[in-house]
Amino acid sequence: MAEVLLHIDKLVKRFGGLVATNQAELKVERGSIHALIGPNGAGKTTLIHQISGALQPDAGAVHFGGNNITRMPMHQRALQGLVRSYQITSIFKKLSVLDNLAMAVQARSGGSMHFWMPARKEAARYAEAAAVAERIGLGAKLQSLAGALSHGQQRQLELGLALALQPQLLLLDEPMAGMGPDESENMVTLLQSLRGEHTILLVEHDMDAVFRLADRISTLVFGRVIATGTAQEIKDNPEVRQAYLGDDAAQAAEH
């Protein structure tokens, strides 16, 4: 049986009278790509906030690598290997791709926010940054300003910043948002290449991408996980069809 890397145990989060997360249960196996889907307002972002440490739950627990991290601050979770795709606040648009990635490498080693000039002297960090750039398909863009990249390339760079932290688990919140078909295809290919190398919890509305990528899919509705299974099991689940997919969407995903 595969090892469970992340276990969400009966999480509850309330905002006044609104129950945003309602006894949410989720298990993510090490090395898998696990997708979290659901309609707008289902509580997906609230759940991701609680996993990353941006929000504290009112009840329940988050277990990561067998440890209870429910009260652990966000930055400590990142150092433990639980990294959200935009945990590095954003790309630095006036710096090169290489410098952006070198800064992320430096951040992992605990340097201060004034590290970029000294870091330039450290060839090992820049070599690692260049290797990450190759990994995300930006090896030919090392000296390009991040702000001059296309939208899709900037999303690739954001993913690279997360990868530079050497995560055990990547939380990716709609990585295909705003992309055209070609850019989305590039991102799907990139994420497929990470399978087995990194565990991924993916929130995404592009159901074609979800069905192609995910080993397991969980459906969140009104803050509660109503079903978890393979892509085919989710497509065939009548409760999921009624709550989110609809018959037309499920049938389209078959083709």
N, C-alpha and C positions, 0 to 999 in steps of 0.2 A: 504493500500500500504506500502511495506517495506521501512524502512528508508535507504536513500543513505548515506553511511559512507564516501566514496571516490568518488569525481567527478573530472574527468580530462576534462578540457574544452579547446578544440581547441589548444592543445599544438603543438608548432613548435620548432624544433631544427635543425640548419644547421651546417655543418662542411665544410666550403668553399662552393663549389658548390653542395655538397651533402645535400639533405633534408632528414635527418634521421627520423624525426618525422613530419608528415604532417597533421596538423589540427586534431590531434588524440583526439577522444572523447571516454570516458569510464565512466561508473557508476557502482560502486560495492556496493551491498546492505549489510547492517549490518547482521552478522551472517551467511553469505553465503561463499561458496567456489567458487571463480570466476577464471577461467583459461584463460590465454592469450597464444594463439598459433600463429604460423606462420612460414614461411620458414626462413632458415638462412639468415641474412642480412635484415630482415624485420623491424628491429628497436626495437625489444622487450627489449633488455638490455638497450638501450638508454632511452626508456620510463620508465623502472624501475629506472634508475639512476635519472630521473627527479622527479619521485614520492618520492624517498627516500631522495632527496636533494643533491645527489652527483653531479648532473649537474643542471644548471639553464636553463630554456627554453628561447628561443628568443622571443616567443610570447605565449599567452594563460595563463591558470591558473590551479593550483592544489588546490582543496577544500577538507578539511578533517574535519569531524564532524561539517560541516557548516561554517568552518573558512577558509579564504584564507591563505594558507601556502606557496605560490609560492616562496617567498623570505626567508622563514624560514630555518636556517641552519640544517644540517643533525642531529646533536646531539639533537637539540631542538625538532625535529620531533619525535625522539625516545622517549624522555621524555613525549611527548604528546600521545604516544601509537602507533606510526607508525614505525614498526621495520622490518628491512631487515634481512634475515636469517643469513648473515654474517656481521651484523652491529657491533657485537663484533668481532674484526678483524679476529680471528681464535681461535681454541682451544689451550690451553697450554699443549703441549704433555708431558711435564715432570712433570705435576701435576696430581693428581687423578681426577677422575670424580667428586667427591664431592667438591674438592677445586675449580675446574673449575666453577661449578654451584654456589658455594658460592660467588665467585668473581663477577659473573653476578648479583646475588642478591644485593651485596654491591654496584655495579655500579649504580643500579637503585636508591639507596638511596643517591647517590651523593658523595660517598667516594673517596678518592684520590687513585692514582695508587700504594700506599704503604700500602694498607689496609689488605693484606692477613694474616699477623701475628695477628693483633688485632682481625680480624674477627673470628679467630679460637676460641676466648674466648666467642663469642656471639652465644649462643646455638640456638637462634631463627633463625638466618640466616642459620645455618647449617641444622636445621630442615626443613626450607623451601627448601633448596637445595636438601635435601634427598627426599622431596615430589616431586620435579620436576623430579628427577632421576627415581622415580617410575612411574611417568606419561609418560615418554618417553621410558620405558622398560629397563632402566639401573639400576634398584634398586639393583640388585645382583652384580653390578660392581662399587660400590661406591668408593672402595679403589684401583681400577685398575688404572694404569697410562693411561691417555688419548691416548698416543702414542701407547699403546699396544692393543688398540681396533681395531676391523676390520673396513674396510672402511665404511660399513653400520652403524656400531655403532658410528663411529666418526661423521657421518652425523646426527644421532639421537642426539648426544651430542650438535652439532651446533644448532639444532632446540631447544634443551633444554636451551641453552644460551639465545636464543631469547625469549622463553617462560618465563624465569626468569625475564624478563623486564616487564612482565604483559602487553603484547601488546593488543591494540584494533584491529589492522590490522597487519597481518604478510605478508611480501613480500617474497615469496619463489622462488628463481631462480634455476630451475632444481634440485630439491632435490633428484631425483632418478639417477642423473648422475653418471656413473661409477659403478652402483650397479648390482649385479647378480639378477636372478629371485626371490630368497628367500628374499634377502635384500630389493628389491623393494616392494615385497608383505608386508613385515613388515612396510615399510614406508607408504604405502597406508593405511594399517590398522590404523597406528598411526594418520595419517592426518584425516581419517574418524572419529576417536574418538574425534577430536577437533571441529567437525562440530557444529555450534551453540554456541560454547564456545568462539571461536575466529573467526573473519573474516579473510579470506585468499585470497590473490591474488597470483596465482600459474602460473609460467612460466615453461612449461614442454614439452619435445618432445615425451615422452612415451604416445602415444595416448590412449592406453588401460587404463592407469592410469587416464588420463584426463577425459575420458568418464565415468569412474567409480566414480570419485571424484566430478566433477564440477556440481554445480547447474546451472551456466551460463558459457558460453564460448564466448570469443571475439577473432576474427581472425584479425591479423595485417599483412598487406602486403604493402611494400614500405612506411612504416611509417604511414599508414592510417588504421583505423579499418573499415573493409569492411562488417563485420557481427557480430552480437551478438545474442545469443539465447541458448536454451537448447541443450543438447548433440544431440538429434534427429534432431532438427532444423539445427544444424551445419552440421551434416552428410548429410542432404538432400539438403543443400544449393549448387546450381550449381556453384556459384562464388567461394565458399570455396573449393569445389572439384577440380575445375580447377586450383586454385592458390596454394593449399597446400595439401589437403588430397589425391586427385586422387581417381579414382573409386575403385582401389584395396584396398587402405587403408581404405576407408569408408566402403567397404563391409566386410573387415576383422574385423572391429570394431563392426559389427552387431553380431558377434559370440562370 
